Amino acid sequence: MSKLKGSNGVMFTQGLFYEYNNPDAPFTLRPEDYTSRKGNTYVSFARVYRESVDEYDAAMTLLNSWVHWQKLCKEKWFQTGAVNGSTFTGLNDWREEKEKANESAAKRVLLDAIADGDTQSAWKLYDKVTKKEVTKGAGRPEKKIPTIKTGNVSNIAEEIRKRTLVNGS
């Protein structure tokens, strides 16, 4: 039997993690690998995610399956990290951290290019820092036509008038 699937082929979600009282689980939600008192070592999902190139790479490294990854990503407890009254970092936090790490890596590349005399990179970084990057759509701006909304009072008055005409005649 695989540690990722049951004998019936069902992909585990909670069963993958030590935090769900599963001593045979391969993973932990802790930020680093964890070794229990019994000597079992659990691989940190968060650490592997941080060290991966992207989310697909993490899915393949951890689960060998994109479908299994998608199933796990739909679980609210996995997204938030709230498990059995404890709170760990969850997928939402990992994604945010990964985005920050990617921005930092890109900035490092720009700074290295600037150090080598690349003025285009300097301007790119300057624009990023001063938030002058504005993306504009091509062509003429779309005309905004105001919508005419009738208020509830006019609707009620119209309804009363119609009833009066029908009942009064």
Summary of the structure (lengths in Angstrom):
residues: 169
radius of gyration: 28.1
end to end distance: 82.3
largest distance: 91.4
contacts: 371
relative contact order: 0.07
helix: 53%
strand: 9%
